[in-house]
Amino acid sequence: MLPITGGRQGILHTKENDSTKRARISNVNPGLPHHHTQLHKMASNTPIPSLQTTALTAQCYCKSVHFTVTIPNSHLPLAVHLCNCTICRRVHGALSCFHAPLPAGVTPSFIAPSSLSTSVTRYTHSQSASARIFCKTCGCHVGDEDIKPESTTGVPEWRVATSIFASHGPEHFQIRSHIFTAAGTGLHTFLPSIAGRTIGAWSPDPDDDRFPIPASEPPAPKPETDDQGNARLRAECHCGGVSFTLPRPSAATAAHPFLGRFVSKRDPTKWLATLDLCDDCRLVTGTHVIAWTFVPLAQLQPAVSADFTGFGTLVAFKSSEHVLRAFCGVCGATVFYTADTPDRVGDGSPDQKVVDVAVGMLKAPEGALAEGWLTWRTGRISYFEDGKIFDRDFAEGLAEGLAKWSMEKYGEMVNFRLP
């Protein structure tokens, strides 16, 4: 995002492989999650006196999606898991989702005029055990709903995106685990602990036939080149409706007085990347944090228009007077952010327009952080203050983990101010 330092809101998620192969998160263990369906049901079916409840309210950025969930107090705080799998990254455009399973029988109550039938798009695919649900106007992911009803309640179970709730205080939500981390680096790399509490990491055993690795994590992407043999990095949403490539910075780009500001000074063959906690981004992605890299629009292939129209399944959303965003209208992945301000358009010529590309879309062979293509800013998180207001423990834990990783990776804190 356009940020320098800054913050966002939330729900829960089930791992999608097929109807019999999914990860369930239990509220029982605050460390590593239970991933057996029966354990989850044992935790969520405990009888609770009906009057001992708390209503939590959630809303997307454009407010087209607005609902409450009424949670038995004995189930609070809801256990939140951060899924790092390829599906979640490329459905959200973020490094992970932030999901919490609702107790059995609890479903969102939509507040008119918002409704599950008119306000959202549902996305399923060949391996789906649940439908991904996102706002059809702003693209915000609000949660997952199982395709099949739960046997004891007769209603589908939900995982809600906890990042879109009015608050993320410890009395209501607790981030407990990273799941599907075996594919390599990801958000879990930057967030090993929160408030001194280790965040457990879980991935399926290669021999566990409930979670077949080829289905849950496809083979690492292969390097790509253009017709001249120059390296290109593909960015693609989960459904494939939005797909393009970006180049490495050229010597001319690195030397350019405006475009060169987006090129790494440590390694001029890499672009810059930042983490962003701003409230607006949180409410259009449905995640606490999104990562961006910054690339001249004219250097993307195939060509993408400045207004983001006419390109695959891309949907443009004007989130404020000077800001235009874009997401996939089929799977909901956040794709672009841009602003018609001097720090993104330079002298106004087409070749100087820079767009923010969601890092969760990148298909780098080396992993989700695309370290072979990006230099990460580690000395500052965009809109850090926003993040602290929404979820102080998370924001501070992320800053601490990022700093530690930076010293191990770079031997120093990397800082830069974007135009």
C-alpha positions as CSV (number, residue, x, y, z in Angstrom):
1,M,0.0,0.0,0.0
2,L,0.9,3.6,-0.2
3,P,1.9,3.6,3.5
4,I,4.8,4.5,5.7
5,T,3.7,3.0,8.9
6,G,0.1,1.9,10.0
7,G,-3.5,-1.0,10.9
8,R,-7.3,-3.4,10.4
9,Q,-10.6,-6.4,11.6
10,G,-11.9,-10.7,11.6
11,I,-13.4,-14.9,11.3
12,L,-12.2,-19.0,11.1
13,H,-11.2,-21.5,8.3
14,T,-11.1,-25.2,7.3
15,K,-8.3,-26.6,5.2
16,E,-9.6,-27.5,1.7
17,N,-8.5,-30.7,0.1
18,D,-11.7,-32.7,-0.5
19,S,-14.8,-33.5,1.5
20,T,-13.0,-36.1,3.7
21,K,-9.6,-34.4,3.8
22,R,-9.5,-31.2,5.8
23,A,-7.9,-29.6,8.8
24,R,-10.0,-28.7,11.8
25,I,-8.9,-26.4,14.5
26,S,-9.9,-27.2,18.1
27,N,-10.5,-24.6,20.8
28,V,-9.1,-27.0,23.3
29,N,-5.4,-26.7,22.9
30,P,-3.8,-23.2,22.9
31,G,-0.6,-24.5,21.3
32,L,-0.6,-26.8,18.3
33,P,-4.1,-27.3,16.9
34,H,-6.0,-30.6,16.7
35,H,-6.7,-31.5,13.1
36,H,-9.1,-34.4,13.5
37,T,-12.7,-33.6,12.8
38,Q,-14.0,-35.6,15.8
39,L,-11.8,-33.6,18.2
40,H,-13.2,-30.3,16.8
41,K,-16.7,-31.6,17.3
42,M,-16.1,-32.6,20.9
43,A,-14.9,-29.1,21.6
44,S,-17.7,-27.3,19.8
45,N,-20.7,-29.4,20.8
46,T,-20.4,-28.9,24.6
47,P,-23.8,-27.8,26.0
48,I,-23.7,-24.1,27.0
49,P,-26.5,-22.2,28.9
50,S,-28.2,-20.1,26.2
51,L,-28.0,-16.8,28.1
52,Q,-24.2,-16.9,28.6
53,T,-23.3,-15.5,25.2
54,T,-21.5,-12.5,23.6
55,A,-22.5,-11.0,20.2
56,L,-19.6,-10.0,18.0
57,T,-20.1,-7.7,15.0
58,A,-18.2,-7.9,11.6
59,Q,-18.2,-5.7,8.6
60,C,-16.3,-5.4,5.3
61,Y,-14.8,-2.2,4.0
62,C,-17.7,-1.1,1.8
63,K,-20.2,-2.3,4.5
64,S,-22.2,-4.4,2.0
65,V,-21.4,-7.4,4.3
66,H,-22.5,-6.8,7.9
67,F,-23.3,-9.6,10.4
68,T,-23.1,-10.7,14.0
69,V,-22.2,-14.0,15.5
70,T,-23.5,-14.9,19.0
71,I,-20.9,-17.0,20.8
72,P,-21.3,-19.0,24.1
73,N,-19.0,-17.3,26.6
74,S,-17.4,-20.7,27.4
75,H,-16.1,-20.8,23.8
76,L,-14.3,-17.5,24.1
77,P,-11.8,-16.5,23.1
78,L,-12.2,-18.2,19.7
79,A,-9.1,-19.9,18.6
80,V,-7.7,-18.3,15.4
81,H,-5.4,-20.2,13.0
82,L,-3.3,-18.7,10.2
83,C,-3.3,-20.9,7.2
84,N,-0.3,-20.6,4.9
85,C,-1.3,-23.0,2.2
86,T,-1.2,-22.2,-1.4
87,I,-5.0,-22.1,-1.7
88,C,-5.4,-19.6,1.1
89,R,-2.6,-17.4,-0.2
90,R,-4.0,-17.2,-3.7
91,V,-7.6,-16.9,-2.7
92,H,-6.8,-13.9,-0.5
93,G,-3.8,-12.4,-2.2
94,A,-2.3,-12.3,1.3
95,L,0.4,-14.4,3.0
96,S,-2.2,-16.3,5.0
97,C,-5.8,-16.2,6.1
98,F,-6.9,-15.4,9.7
99,H,-9.8,-17.8,10.5
100,A,-11.6,-19.0,13.5
101,P,-14.1,-21.9,13.5
102,L,-17.5,-21.1,15.0
103,P,-18.9,-23.4,17.6
104,A,-21.2,-26.1,16.2
105,G,-24.6,-24.7,15.2
106,V,-23.4,-21.0,15.3
107,T,-23.7,-19.2,12.0
108,P,-23.5,-15.5,11.1
109,S,-26.7,-13.4,11.3
110,F,-26.7,-10.9,8.5
111,I,-28.0,-7.4,9.2
112,A,-30.2,-6.0,6.4
113,P,-29.7,-4.9,3.8
114,S,-26.7,-7.2,3.9
115,S,-27.5,-10.9,3.2
116,L,-25.8,-14.1,2.3
117,S,-27.8,-14.4,-0.9
118,T,-27.2,-10.9,-2.3
119,S,-24.1,-9.4,-0.8
120,V,-21.4,-12.0,-1.4
121,T,-19.9,-14.3,-4.0
122,R,-19.2,-18.0,-3.2
123,Y,-16.1,-19.7,-4.6
124,T,-15.6,-23.4,-4.8
125,H,-13.2,-25.5,-6.7
126,S,-12.5,-29.2,-7.5
127,Q,-11.0,-29.9,-4.0
128,S,-13.5,-27.8,-2.0
129,A,-14.9,-29.0,1.3
130,S,-16.2,-25.5,1.9
131,A,-17.3,-22.4,0.0
132,R,-15.0,-19.3,0.2
133,I,-17.3,-16.3,0.7
134,F,-16.3,-12.7,-0.1
135,C,-18.0,-9.4,-0.7
136,K,-19.0,-9.0,-4.3
137,T,-18.4,-5.2,-4.1
138,C,-15.0,-4.7,-2.3
139,G,-13.7,-8.3,-2.5
140,C,-13.3,-8.7,1.3
141,H,-13.2,-12.4,2.4
142,V,-15.6,-12.9,5.3
143,G,-15.2,-16.7,5.9
144,D,-15.8,-20.2,4.7
145,E,-19.0,-22.3,5.0
146,D,-18.9,-26.0,4.7
147,I,-20.6,-27.5,1.7
148,K,-22.2,-30.3,3.7
149,P,-24.2,-29.8,6.9
150,E,-22.6,-30.9,10.2
151,S,-24.3,-34.2,11.2
152,T,-25.3,-33.3,14.8
153,T,-26.6,-29.8,14.1
154,G,-27.9,-30.1,10.6
155,V,-26.2,-26.8,9.5
156,P,-22.9,-26.2,7.8
157,E,-20.0,-25.2,10.0
158,W,-18.4,-21.8,9.5
159,R,-14.9,-20.4,9.8
160,V,-15.0,-16.6,10.0
161,A,-12.4,-14.1,9.0
162,T,-11.6,-12.6,12.4
163,S,-9.8,-9.6,10.8
164,I,-13.2,-7.9,9.9
165,F,-14.7,-7.8,13.4
166,A,-15.1,-4.6,15.3
167,S,-12.3,-5.5,17.6
168,H,-9.8,-8.3,18.0
169,G,-9.2,-8.2,21.8
170,P,-7.9,-11.2,23.7
171,E,-11.2,-11.7,25.4
172,H,-12.7,-12.6,22.0
173,F,-10.0,-14.0,19.8
174,Q,-6.6,-15.7,20.3
175,I,-4.2,-16.5,17.5
176,R,-3.0,-20.0,18.4
177,S,-1.4,-21.7,15.3
178,H,0.1,-21.5,11.9
179,I,-1.1,-24.4,9.7
180,F,0.2,-25.8,6.4
181,T,3.7,-24.3,6.8
182,A,5.7,-27.1,5.1
183,A,5.8,-25.4,1.7
184,G,8.5,-23.1,3.0
185,T,8.6,-19.5,4.1
186,G,5.5,-17.4,4.8
187,L,3.9,-15.3,7.4
188,H,4.9,-17.9,10.0
189,T,8.5,-17.0,9.2
190,F,7.9,-13.4,10.5
191,L,5.6,-14.4,13.4
192,P,7.0,-17.1,15.6
193,S,5.4,-15.7,18.7
194,I,2.9,-13.2,20.1
195,A,3.2,-11.6,23.5
196,G,5.8,-14.1,24.5
197,R,3.6,-17.0,23.5
198,T,5.0,-19.4,20.9
199,I,2.6,-19.8,17.9
200,G,2.5,-23.5,17.1
201,A,3.1,-24.6,13.5
202,W,1.4,-27.6,12.0
203,S,1.7,-29.4,8.6
204,P,0.3,-32.8,7.7
205,D,2.6,-35.8,7.8
206,P,3.6,-36.9,4.3
207,D,2.2,-40.3,5.1
208,D,-1.2,-39.0,6.4
209,D,-3.6,-40.0,3.6
210,R,-6.2,-37.5,4.9
211,F,-4.0,-34.6,3.7
212,P,-2.4,-35.7,0.4
213,I,0.5,-33.4,-0.2
214,P,0.0,-33.2,-4.0
215,A,-3.6,-31.9,-3.4
216,S,-2.9,-29.5,-0.6
217,E,0.4,-28.2,-1.9
218,P,1.1,-28.4,-5.6
219,P,4.6,-28.7,-6.9
220,A,6.8,-25.6,-6.6
221,P,6.3,-23.3,-9.6
222,K,8.9,-23.5,-12.3
223,P,10.9,-20.4,-13.4
224,E,9.5,-18.5,-16.4
225,T,11.1,-16.4,-19.1
226,D,9.9,-14.2,-21.8
227,D,10.6,-14.6,-25.6
228,Q,14.0,-13.0,-25.1
229,G,15.0,-15.3,-22.3
230,N,14.5,-12.7,-19.6
231,A,13.2,-14.0,-16.2
232,R,9.6,-13.3,-15.4
233,L,7.7,-13.9,-12.2
234,R,4.1,-15.0,-12.5
235,A,1.3,-13.6,-10.3
236,E,-1.9,-15.5,-10.4
237,C,-5.0,-15.9,-8.3
238,H,-6.3,-19.3,-7.3
239,C,-8.9,-19.7,-10.0
240,G,-6.5,-18.5,-12.7
241,G,-8.8,-15.8,-13.9
242,V,-6.2,-13.1,-13.2
243,S,-2.7,-14.1,-14.4
244,F,0.3,-11.9,-15.5
245,T,4.0,-11.7,-15.1
246,L,6.4,-9.1,-13.9
247,P,10.1,-8.7,-14.8
248,R,13.2,-8.1,-12.8
249,P,14.1,-4.4,-12.6
250,S,16.2,-3.4,-15.6
251,A,19.3,-1.3,-15.2
252,A,17.4,1.6,-16.8
253,T,14.6,1.2,-14.2
254,A,17.0,1.1,-11.3
255,A,18.7,4.2,-12.5
256,H,15.5,6.1,-13.2
257,P,14.9,9.1,-10.8
258,F,11.3,8.0,-10.0
259,L,11.0,4.3,-10.8
260,G,14.4,3.6,-9.2
261,R,12.8,4.4,-5.8
262,F,10.9,1.1,-6.0
263,V,14.1,-1.0,-6.8
264,S,16.1,-2.6,-4.0
265,K,19.4,-0.7,-3.2
266,R,20.8,-4.0,-1.7
267,D,20.2,-5.8,-4.9
268,P,19.1,-3.9,-8.0
269,T,17.7,-7.1,-9.6
270,K,14.9,-7.1,-6.9
271,W,11.8,-5.0,-6.2
272,L,10.9,-3.7,-2.8
273,A,8.3,-5.3,-0.6
274,T,6.5,-4.2,2.6
275,L,4.0,-5.5,5.2
276,D,0.9,-3.4,5.6
277,L,-1.4,-3.2,8.6
278,C,-3.7,-0.4,7.4
279,D,-7.4,-0.6,8.3
280,D,-8.5,-0.2,4.7
281,C,-6.4,-3.1,3.4
282,R,-7.5,-5.3,6.4
283,L,-11.2,-4.7,5.5
284,V,-10.8,-5.4,1.7
285,T,-8.7,-8.6,2.2
286,G,-10.2,-10.0,5.4
287,T,-6.7,-10.5,6.8
288,H,-4.7,-8.7,9.5
289,V,-1.8,-8.0,7.2
290,I,-1.1,-7.9,3.5
291,A,2.2,-7.7,1.7
292,W,2.8,-5.6,-1.3
293,T,5.5,-5.2,-3.9
294,F,5.6,-2.2,-6.3
295,V,6.0,-2.5,-10.1
296,P,5.6,-0.2,-13.1
297,L,2.2,-1.0,-14.6
298,A,3.6,-0.8,-18.1
299,Q,6.1,-3.6,-17.4
300,L,3.4,-6.2,-16.6
301,Q,2.6,-8.8,-19.3
302,P,0.0,-9.2,-20.7
303,A,-0.8,-5.5,-20.5
304,V,-3.1,-4.3,-17.8
305,S,-5.1,-1.1,-18.3
306,A,-4.8,1.7,-15.8
307,D,-8.4,1.4,-14.7
308,F,-8.1,-2.4,-14.3
309,T,-10.9,-3.1,-16.7
310,G,-11.1,-5.8,-19.4
311,F,-8.4,-8.0,-17.9
312,G,-9.6,-11.6,-17.2
313,T,-11.8,-11.8,-14.1
314,L,-10.4,-8.6,-12.5
315,V,-12.9,-6.3,-10.8
316,A,-12.0,-2.7,-10.0
317,F,-13.2,-1.1,-6.7
318,K,-12.7,2.6,-6.0
319,S,-12.2,2.7,-2.3
320,S,-11.6,6.4,-1.9
321,E,-11.3,9.5,-4.1
322,H,-7.7,8.9,-5.2
323,V,-7.4,5.1,-4.6
324,L,-8.4,2.3,-7.0
325,R,-8.1,-1.4,-6.0
326,A,-8.8,-4.6,-7.9
327,F,-9.6,-8.2,-7.0
328,C,-10.6,-11.4,-8.8
329,G,-14.4,-11.5,-9.2
330,V,-14.4,-15.3,-9.1
331,C,-12.2,-16.3,-6.2
332,G,-11.8,-13.0,-4.4
333,A,-8.1,-12.6,-4.4
334,T,-6.8,-9.1,-3.8
335,V,-4.6,-8.2,-6.8
336,F,-3.8,-4.5,-7.1
337,Y,-3.8,-1.1,-5.3
338,T,-3.0,2.1,-7.0
339,A,-3.4,5.8,-6.4
340,D,-3.6,8.9,-8.7
341,T,-1.1,10.7,-6.5
342,P,2.5,11.8,-7.3
343,D,4.0,9.0,-5.3
344,R,2.5,6.5,-7.7
345,V,2.3,8.3,-11.0
346,G,5.6,10.2,-11.2
347,D,5.3,12.8,-14.0
348,G,2.0,11.4,-15.1
349,S,3.3,9.5,-18.2
350,P,2.0,5.9,-18.6
351,D,5.5,4.4,-18.2
352,Q,5.8,5.9,-14.7
353,K,2.6,4.7,-13.2
354,V,3.4,2.2,-10.4
355,V,0.9,-0.3,-8.9
356,D,1.1,-2.3,-5.7
357,V,0.9,-6.0,-6.4
358,A,-0.3,-8.4,-3.7
359,V,2.6,-10.7,-2.8
360,G,0.2,-13.6,-2.0
361,M,-0.4,-13.8,-5.8
362,L,3.3,-14.4,-6.6
363,K,4.3,-17.9,-7.8
364,A,8.0,-17.7,-6.8
365,P,9.8,-21.1,-7.0
366,E,11.6,-20.3,-3.7
367,G,8.4,-19.8,-1.7
368,A,5.7,-17.4,-0.5
369,L,8.2,-14.6,0.4
370,A,9.7,-14.6,-3.1
371,E,13.1,-13.8,-1.6
372,G,14.8,-14.3,-4.9
373,W,12.8,-11.4,-6.3
374,L,12.0,-9.1,-3.4
375,T,13.9,-7.2,-0.7
376,W,11.7,-6.8,2.4
377,R,11.5,-3.7,4.5
378,T,12.1,-4.8,8.0
379,G,12.8,-1.6,9.9
380,R,9.2,-0.4,9.6
381,I,5.7,-1.9,9.0
382,S,3.3,0.2,7.0
383,Y,0.5,1.7,9.1
384,F,1.8,0.1,12.3
385,E,-0.3,2.3,14.5
386,D,-3.5,1.1,12.8
387,G,-2.4,-2.5,13.5
388,K,-1.7,-1.7,17.2
389,I,-5.1,-0.2,17.7
390,F,-6.8,-3.2,16.2
391,D,-4.6,-6.0,17.6
392,R,-1.7,-4.7,19.6
393,D,-0.2,-8.1,20.5
394,F,-0.2,-9.3,16.9
395,A,1.3,-6.0,15.6
396,E,4.1,-6.0,18.1
397,G,4.7,-9.7,17.7
398,L,5.0,-9.2,13.9
399,A,7.4,-6.3,14.3
400,E,9.6,-8.4,16.7
401,G,9.6,-11.4,14.5
402,L,10.4,-9.4,11.4
403,A,13.3,-7.7,13.1
404,K,14.8,-11.0,14.2
405,W,14.4,-12.5,10.7
406,S,16.0,-9.4,9.2
407,M,19.1,-9.7,11.4
408,E,19.4,-13.4,10.5
409,K,18.7,-12.8,6.8
410,Y,20.3,-9.4,6.0
411,G,22.5,-8.8,9.0
412,E,20.8,-5.5,9.5
413,M,17.4,-3.7,9.6
414,V,16.4,-2.8,6.1
415,N,14.5,0.5,5.9
416,F,13.3,2.7,3.0
417,R,10.7,5.3,2.5
418,L,8.5,4.8,-0.6
419,P,7.7,7.8,-2.8
